[in-house]
Structure formats: C-alpha cells, structure tokens
Amino acid sequence: MNTVADMRDAVFFDGEKMRTRFSRFWILLVLAAVIASAGVVGDSTATVIGAMIVAPLMTPIMGIALATVLGDRRNLLRSWLLVVTGALAAIAIGYVVGLFEVAPVTAATNPQVASRVAPDVIDLVAALATGAVGAISLVRSDISDTLPGVAIAISLVPPLCVVGLTLESGVWLQALGALLLFATNVAAIIATGVVILAARRVGPDVDAVDESTRARRRPRAIVFTLLTLVVIAIPLAVISVQLTQQAVLQSRIHAAADPWATQNRWDVADVSTSGSTAVVRLTGPMPIPDTVELVTALKAQGVDPSHVTLEFVPGYEVTLGH
C-alpha cells in the first residue's frame, strides 16, 4: 500500500522536482498530440495507440482526484490548470496539423474521427472503469505496472486532436462531440478516482492545510465532482438514445430494401440516417426499378416511406482491351 506521500509524489507537480515534472509533462504532451494528430489523419490505429501511451494527461487528472480527497486546494487548482492548458495545447496542435492536410478531416472521410465524435453511455462506463483502475494503481504499488494499459484503455489526447482537426475542417458539431468525449473521460476518471480513494480511506496528510480546513473543502469538492459527472451523463444518454434509434431505423430499412434490391438486380450500397429521415444509396444496371413494392415493404417494417430518399447510381461494366 502506498502512503499519502507516495501518492502525492506520483501525481502532484510540486516539491523539489517541480520544474523537471513540468518540462516532462509539456514535452510528452506536445509529442503525444503530434503523434495522435498524424495517426488520425493517416487513419493509423497503431499510431494513435502510441500517442495514448505517451500522453501524460492521466497524471494531473489523477492529481485532481487525490487533491479532492485530501482537500489540497493548491494542488487541485494546479492540476486543473495543467489539464485545461494541456487540452487547449492539444487542440491547437491538431488544428495546425489539419492545415497541412488538403482534404477535410471529418467523420465522413476518416474512421478515426467517426469513432470519436459521437460518444455515448458506453464510453462513460469504460471511462469509469478506467478511472477505477487508475485510482487503485495509485493506492497499490504492486499493480502500478497496469498504467500503460490504463493509458491505452482511455482516450484523452486523440479526441482533443480530433477537436482541432474538425475545427480546421469547419465541422463544428463534430468538434463539439469529440470535446464531449474528452470531458466525459476526464469527469469519469475524477469521479471514480475520488470514490476509490475515499473508500480506501486515503486521508489528509499533516504537512499542508489543517484538518478542519480540509474537512470543509473535501465534501464540497466531492459533491461538485459528482454533479459534473451527472451533467456529463445527460447529453451522453441523449446521444445513446439517438444512436439506438438510428441503428433500429437502418436495420428496418435494410430488412425492406435488401430483398427488393436483390430481386431487381440492384445493391444497397449505403443507408445513412439523420433523425427520422434516411437516405438509401443503391447501385445497379438501368433501368431504375419500380418502387411500389419497396414502399409496401417499408410500411411493413414500420418505416414511413415519405421519410426515405432513394439515390440510384447506375452501374456499367466495361471490358478493357476491346
């Protein structure tokens, strides 16, 4: 079991080595942001994972959790400042990298972006579990070797780089979604960290503020952290419901359109949804088939045909060399 002094030394940016820790944090953050931005632009999962391992944001985030439990206002503010300024720096680096990319980096053209602009409740659950592992590894020295796995499990710098890349591409809603993913991860890690550390009876050390002052600060900080988690959970729940509804709509459209398209020697290339409306893209030989049977099939699946738009893309076979 680590002592409070060990925990402070692991996550707080103070003491004799403060300058070294600050320089290490900023060097690793800049490099991680560059690596993550390049990995997103190049659609390289391995590169993005490498950025997750290098990224140092987990340290001040766990510092927030520990400072909250200890009632250490100075280190609480210092850790928050590092998280906020580090996040802004990563966004700026992502924006700059986006300037060197000719094509827009958006969810429609890049799977790395698409996976980070629509967070849902599952992302919150994963972040809560990751925060628990991070807090336990902070308390117990015998499982500190799990931290690289924690870094890979949680996404901190990559969504910030996606914010910058999508801002540069002019897709503000996607940037907001990536920022929500980052905020979700941070809030979940802090909330779980606070709960785990409090459950482990991590108490204030006697070197800083007196116990009575800490006793007043700690409950307020914990309540604020939990309220933040609740506020974050509301938009995630809304997005989760929307994604589920869209998935159900797509499934019903496929169930109606796939057999009809096959019967007419066409293929359903894609079904995209937005709210209650959908666009179905089909490819096949001319002529364009009659849609009466499709309308009937959609109604049988509970889909309003007036909310479905068909895009027919004629396909032609050309034999080269003749």
C-alpha positions in Angstrom: 0.0 0.0 0.0 1.4 3.4 -1.0 1.5 6.1 1.6 -0.1 9.6 1.0 3.4 10.9 0.5 4.0 8.3 -2.3 0.7 9.2 -4.0 1.5 12.9 -3.8 4.9 12.3 -5.3 3.3 10.3 -8.1 0.7 12.8 -9.3 1.4 16.3 -7.9 3.6 18.8 -9.6 5.3 20.3 -6.6 8.4 19.8 -4.5 12.0 19.9 -5.5 11.4 18.2 -8.8 8.5 20.5 -9.9 10.4 22.1 -12.8 11.5 18.8 -14.1 8.0 17.4 -13.9 6.5 20.4 -15.7 9.1 20.1 -18.6 8.5 16.4 -18.8 4.7 17.0 -19.0 4.9 19.5 -21.7 7.4 17.7 -23.8 5.4 14.5 -23.7 2.1 16.3 -24.3 3.3 18.1 -27.4 4.8 14.9 -28.8 1.7 12.9 -28.0 -0.5 15.5 -29.7 1.6 15.5 -32.8 1.6 11.6 -32.9 -2.1 11.5 -32.3 -2.9 14.1 -35.0 -0.8 12.3 -37.5 -2.3 9.0 -36.6 -5.8 10.3 -37.0 -5.1 12.0 -40.4 -3.3 8.8 -41.6 -6.0 6.6 -40.2 -3.4 4.5 -38.3 -4.8 2.9 -35.1 -1.3 1.8 -34.1 0.0 5.3 -34.2 -3.0 6.6 -32.2 -2.4 3.9 -29.5 1.2 5.1 -29.4 0.1 8.6 -28.6 -2.2 7.3 -25.9 0.8 5.6 -24.2 3.0 8.8 -24.4 0.2 11.2 -23.3 0.8 12.5 -19.8 -2.7 13.9 -19.1 -3.6 11.0 -16.8 -1.2 12.2 -14.2 -2.8 15.6 -13.5 -6.3 14.1 -13.8 -5.5 11.6 -11.0 -3.9 14.6 -9.2 -7.3 16.3 -9.3 -8.9 13.2 -7.7 -6.2 12.9 -5.0 -6.3 16.7 -4.2 -10.1 16.5 -3.9 -9.9 13.7 -1.3 -7.0 15.5 0.6 -8.7 18.9 0.4 -5.5 20.3 -1.1 -6.7 23.4 -2.9 -3.3 24.4 -4.2 -2.6 21.2 -6.0 -6.2 20.9 -7.0 -6.0 24.2 -8.9 -2.6 23.4 -10.3 -3.8 20.0 -11.6 -6.9 21.6 -13.2 -4.7 24.2 -14.8 -2.5 21.6 -16.3 -5.5 19.6 -17.7 -7.1 22.7 -19.2 -4.0 24.2 -20.7 -2.8 20.8 -21.9 -6.2 20.2 -23.6 -6.0 23.6 -25.3 -2.5 22.9 -26.5 -3.5 19.5 -27.9 -6.5 21.1 -29.7 -4.2 23.8 -31.2 -1.7 21.2 -32.4 -4.5 19.2 -34.0 -5.7 22.4 -35.8 -2.1 23.2 -37.1 -1.7 19.6 -38.4 -5.0 19.9 -40.1 -3.7 22.9 -42.1 -1.2 20.6 -43.8 -3.9 18.2 -44.9 -5.5 19.1 -48.2 -8.7 17.1 -47.8 -11.1 17.9 -44.9 -10.7 15.5 -41.9 -14.2 14.7 -40.9 -16.3 11.7 -39.7 -17.5 11.1 -43.3 -13.9 10.5 -44.6 -12.0 9.3 -41.6 -12.9 6.3 -39.3 -10.6 7.6 -36.6 -12.7 10.8 -36.4 -16.0 9.0 -36.8 -15.2 6.9 -33.7 -14.7 9.9 -31.5 -17.4 12.4 -32.4 -20.5 10.6 -31.1 -19.8 9.4 -27.5 -22.5 7.5 -25.7 -23.1 5.9 -22.3 -20.8 3.0 -23.1 -17.9 5.5 -23.3 -18.9 6.7 -19.9 -18.9 3.2 -18.5 -15.5 2.5 -20.0 -14.1 5.7 -18.5 -15.5 4.9 -15.1 -13.8 1.5 -15.1 -10.5 3.1 -16.3 -10.6 5.7 -13.5 -11.1 2.9 -11.0 -8.0 1.1 -12.3 -6.0 4.3 -12.2 -7.0 5.1 -8.6 -6.3 1.5 -7.4 -2.9 1.6 -9.1 -2.2 4.9 -7.3 -3.0 3.3 -4.0 -1.3 0.0 -4.5 2.3 -0.2 -5.6 2.1 -3.8 -6.6 -0.2 -3.1 -9.6 1.4 0.1 -10.9 2.5 -1.8 -14.0 -1.1 -1.6 -15.2 -0.8 2.1 -16.0 0.3 1.6 -19.7 -2.9 -0.5 -20.1 -4.9 2.3 -18.5 -3.4 4.8 -20.9 -4.5 2.7 -23.9 -8.0 2.0 -22.5 -8.9 5.7 -22.1 -8.9 8.2 -24.9 -7.6 11.6 -23.8 -5.3 13.3 -26.3 -6.7 11.7 -29.5 -10.2 13.3 -29.1 -8.6 16.6 -28.4 -6.6 16.4 -31.6 -9.9 15.4 -33.4 -11.4 18.6 -32.0 -8.6 20.7 -33.6 -8.7 18.8 -36.9 -12.5 19.1 -37.2 -12.5 22.7 -36.2 -10.0 23.3 -39.0 -12.2 21.4 -41.4 -15.2 23.6 -40.4 -17.4 20.8 -38.8 -18.2 22.4 -35.5 -20.7 19.8 -34.3 -18.2 17.0 -34.7 -15.6 19.1 -32.8 -18.2 19.5 -30.0 -18.8 15.7 -30.0 -15.1 15.0 -29.7 -14.8 17.6 -26.9 -17.7 15.9 -25.1 -15.9 12.6 -25.3 -12.8 14.1 -23.6 -14.9 15.8 -21.0 -16.7 12.5 -20.3 -13.4 10.7 -19.8 -12.0 13.3 -17.5 -15.1 13.6 -15.4 -15.5 9.8 -15.1 -11.8 9.3 -14.1 -12.0 12.0 -11.5 -15.3 10.8 -10.1 -14.3 7.2 -9.9 -10.9 8.2 -8.5 -12.4 10.2 -5.7 -14.8 7.3 -4.8 -12.0 4.7 -4.8 -9.5 6.9 -2.9 -12.2 7.8 -0.3 -13.2 4.1 0.0 -9.5 3.3 0.6 -9.6 5.8 3.4 -7.0 8.0 1.8 -6.9 10.9 4.3 -5.2 14.2 4.5 -1.6 14.4 5.4 -0.5 16.8 8.0 2.0 18.8 6.0 -0.3 21.2 4.3 -3.6 22.7 5.4 -5.0 22.0 8.8 -7.6 19.2 9.1 -10.6 21.4 9.9 -10.0 23.4 6.7 -9.7 20.1 4.7 -12.8 18.7 6.3 -14.8 21.7 4.9 -13.3 21.6 1.5 -13.4 17.9 0.8 -17.2 17.3 0.8 -17.8 20.4 -1.4 -15.2 19.2 -3.9 -16.7 15.7 -4.0 -20.2 16.9 -4.5 -19.0 19.2 -7.3 -17.2 16.3 -9.0 -20.3 14.0 -8.8 -22.6 16.8 -10.1 -20.2 17.3 -13.0 -20.5 13.6 -13.8 -24.3 13.7 -13.8 -24.3 16.8 -16.1 -22.0 14.9 -18.5 -24.2 11.8 -18.4 -27.3 13.7 -19.6 -26.0 14.5 -23.2 -24.4 11.1 -23.4 -27.8 9.5 -22.6 -29.5 11.6 -25.3 -26.8 10.7 -27.8 -27.1 7.0 -26.9 -30.9 7.1 -27.5 -30.4 8.8 -30.8 -27.8 6.3 -32.0 -30.0 3.4 -30.9 -33.0 4.9 -32.8 -30.9 5.4 -35.9 -29.5 1.8 -35.7 -33.0 0.4 -35.5 -34.2 2.6 -38.4 -31.2 1.4 -40.5 -31.9 -2.2 -39.7 -35.6 -1.9 -40.7 -34.7 -0.2 -43.9 -32.2 -2.9 -44.8 -34.7 -5.6 -44.0 -37.1 -4.0 -46.5 -34.7 -2.7 -49.2 -32.1 -5.6 -49.4 -34.6 -8.3 -50.8 -36.2 -5.7 -53.1 -32.9 -4.6 -54.5 -31.6 -8.1 -55.0 -34.9 -9.0 -56.8 -34.3 -6.1 -59.2 -30.5 -6.8 -59.6 -29.5 -3.8 -57.6 -27.5 -3.5 -54.4 -28.0 -1.4 -51.3 -24.6 0.5 -51.1 -25.4 2.5 -48.0 -28.1 3.6 -45.6 -27.5 6.9 -43.8 -29.9 8.3 -41.2 -30.4 11.7 -39.6 -33.1 11.8 -37.0 -36.2 10.2 -38.5 -35.1 10.6 -42.2 -32.9 8.3 -44.2 -31.1 8.2 -47.5 -30.6 4.9 -49.3 -27.9 4.7 -52.0 -28.3 1.9 -54.5 -26.2 0.7 -57.4 -27.2 -1.4 -60.3 -28.0 -1.6 -64.1 -30.5 0.5 -65.8 -33.5 0.9 -65.9 -34.3 2.1 -62.4 -36.7 -0.4 -60.8 -40.3 0.4 -59.8 -40.5 1.4 -56.1 -44.1 0.3 -55.3 -43.0 -3.0 -53.7 -40.3 -1.2 -51.7 -42.9 1.3 -50.3 -45.0 -1.7 -49.2 -42.0 -3.4 -47.6 -41.0 -0.3 -45.8 -44.5 0.2 -44.3 -44.5 -3.5 -43.2 -41.3 -2.7 -41.3 -42.9 0.3 -39.6 -40.9 2.9 -41.6 -42.6 5.9 -43.1 -41.7 5.9 -46.9 -42.1 9.7 -47.0 -39.0 9.9 -44.7 -36.9 7.8 -47.0 -35.0 9.2 -50.0 -33.5 6.8 -52.7 -30.4 7.7 -54.6 -29.9 5.4 -57.7 -26.3 5.2 -59.0 -26.4 3.3 -62.4 -23.5 0.8 -62.7 -21.9 -0.1 -66.0 -19.5 -2.9 -66.9 -16.7 -2.0 -69.3 -14.2 -4.7 -70.6 -10.9 -3.1 -71.2 -8.8 -4.0 -74.3 -11.8 -4.5 -76.7 
